[in-house]
Amino acid sequence: MKHIILGNGPAGVVAAETLRRAAPADDILLVGNEDAPPYSRMAIPYLLEGKIDEAGTYLRKTDGHFDSLRIRQLRGRAVAVDPEKRTVLFADGHFEGYDRLLVATGSHPVRPPIPGIDLPGVHPCWTLEDARAIAALARPGARVLQLGAGFIGCIIMESLVRRGVTLTVVEMGDRMVPRMMTPQAGGMIKRWVERKGIRVVTGAGVERIEGGAGASLVATLSTGDAVACDLLIVAAGVAPNVAFLEGTGVGVAKGVLVDDAMQTSVPGIYAAGDVAEAPDLYSGRHLVAAIQPNAVDQARVAALNMAGQPARMKGVLAVNVLDSLGMISSSFGEWQGVPDGEGVEQADEARGRYLSLQFAGDVLVGATAIGWTDHIGVLRGLIQAKTRLGAWKDTLLRSPTRFVEAYLACQRPAS
């Protein structure tokens, strides 16, 4: 049997290795479209900080790793799939046949329709090539404007600060990381990074970008302000790579729709990682949960099913953990709350602490935390296990910081 895996990021690599263990005799082809060995995008900020070199971003460090597993590699970009013939057409015009296909093509940066977005000096921060371009311009003292203060933007922000640049961040939302933090938590992060010397403008966008004097740029904000910069980084979100699936019958919403076996609406085609939209743990609605641990879990499940060994995902749980210049924040599950649910919010900004707990009945379904690092996994455990809290639910509504006690009490067998 021949398996094609489109995408050689964390999901693709883990799927290939899982397939080799589950199907020792099968043919496995791992496809990537960049001129680099399989690597982790999450390591790029460390590369920009100078903590690692490019080889430090590689997912597997041993020379000949994939050859030793008889995993063939191909550099190419899929442009079409024919599910009836079970073939993939690549940009260079050649076809590859398959028995099972895994779509692990990840995402690409969104480029907003801003006049001047294609000018030299405007870059996303997504690939090793992008990192090289940014490193050449983000020298100490350089003026950098970053468009976007979401999860990815905040990770990039820290590496830029460590390079010694003068940084301005513009975010269209009313707070930093608006898709993973409550209003109060996002406001706390904004005030924290501002005290670190970063200018943050929320509720604003970039309306146009023009060339300035020399090699500099001038960005005009929706507030009317003009910001001169030597480098403009676009971190305005990402979108799954799904265009090549048009006309295949594979169901696509925001990402590729899959069931709990990670199979798409077309038999024999699976999806995993940032491109996949899988059932949520609580609501059952489909969700793209673009984090590496989730990608790896999905890849293992998909690969086992491709090899004929039934496996199921229990449901996607949204998990976000972020370090913003030393302020550690996290959110889990339905952090924004659920209809007819109850919640509690407690903040102590002077100590850099914040906690929000959200309940459906007596089950914790979501949480947001800042400054809590010890035992924070307890919140994830309670949410993922759908633990019935009983009387402890009312205790947590009064005293949310007692979540560790609640966890321990609910793990003890009833007497």
Secondary structure, DSSP 8 states (H G I E B T S, - for coil): -EEEEE--SHHHHHHHHHHHHH-TTSEEEEEE-SSSSSB-GGGHHHHHHTSS-GGGGBS--STTHHHHTTEEEEE--EEEEETTTTEEEETTS-EEE-SEEEE---EEE-----TTTTSTTEEES-SHHHHHHHHHH--TT-EEEEE--SHHHHHHHHHHHHTT-EEEEEESSSSSSTTTS-HHHHHHHHHHHHHTT-EEEES--EEEEEE-STT-EEEEETTS-EEEESEEEE-S-EEE--GGGTTS---BSSSEE--TTSB-SSTTEEE-GGGEEEEBTTT--EE----HHHHHHHHHHHHHHHTT-------B--EEEEEETTEEEEEEESTT--TT-EEEEEEEGGGTEEEEEEEETTEEEEEEEES--TTTHHHHHHHHTT-B-TTHHHHHHH-GGGHHHHHHHHHS---
